[in-house]
Amino acid sequence: MIWKKNIYDSLTSCATLCNEFATECSNAEDIEARYRSIFLNLDCADMCRNLAMLYVRGSENARLLAKACIEVCEKCSQEVSQFDTDRSRQIYAICQQTICSCVTIIDMGHQTDREAQNPAVTPASLFYGIDLRETLYN
């Protein structure tokens, strides 16, 4: 799998922003009301960070983690949508972007599977032509 920088950037941005938002929520006065948001943002940050590492490394397990990452990003974006701040809208947007990146990772894996099942075939006539030219030359 050939990795794309925009997918990696999306994953690392999501990890960074979700981690920062969890820290901001931890410092809020109403921390008890934000526990779910804190934990979901920390989960999202960890998932995205780990997926970014697997993705860049070309691990076959990146697809598996991408499926789980989609679920966590969906929960995280739903949770932050209850807050009416610029930061929460930013988290929502990056989570949605990351979901699209995860779908791309899953699709890349399916493309690789299809290529393995149907490898590119070089026509035998090409080899015959090469052999024939050598024979004629000699």
C-alpha positions, 0 to 999 in steps of 0.5 A, spaced: 500 500 500 502 506 497 501 511 503 498 518 501 500 524 505 493 527 506 491 521 509 496 521 514 495 529 516 488 528 517 489 522 522 495 526 526 491 532 526 485 529 529 489 525 534 492 532 536 486 536 536 482 531 540 488 530 545 488 538 546 480 538 546 480 533 552 485 537 556 481 543 555 475 539 558 479 537 563 480 544 565 473 546 565 469 548 571 464 543 569 468 537 568 463 532 571 459 533 565 464 532 560 467 526 562 464 522 556 467 527 552 474 527 555 474 519 554 472 519 547 476 524 545 482 521 548 480 514 545 479 518 538 486 521 539 489 514 541 486 510 535 488 516 530 495 516 532 496 508 532 492 508 525 497 513 522 503 509 525 500 503 522 498 506 515 505 509 514 508 503 515 504 499 510 501 494 515 496 490 513 492 491 520 491 498 518 484 496 515 482 493 521 484 499 525 481 503 520 474 500 521 474 501 529 477 508 528 471 510 524 466 508 530 470 512 535 471 518 530 463 518 529 462 517 537 467 523 538 464 527 533 457 526 536 459 528 543 462 534 541 457 537 537 453 538 543 458 544 545 457 550 541 464 553 541 469 554 535 473 548 538 468 543 538 466 545 531 473 544 529 473 537 532 467 535 529 470 537 522 476 533 523 473 527 525 469 527 519 475 528 515 478 522 518 472 518 517 473 519 510 480 518 510 479 511 514 474 509 508 480 510 503 484 506 507 479 500 507 478 501 500 486 501 498 486 494 502 480 492 498 484 494 491 490 491 494 486 484 495 483 484 488 490 486 485 493 480 488 487 475 486 488 478 479 495 480 478 497 483 471 498 478 466 504 479 461 502 477 454 506 471 452 506 474 445 511 479 448 516 474 450 515 470 443 516 476 439 523 477 444 525 470 443 523 471 435 527 477 434 534 474 438 533 468 433 533 472 427 538 476 429 543 471 431 
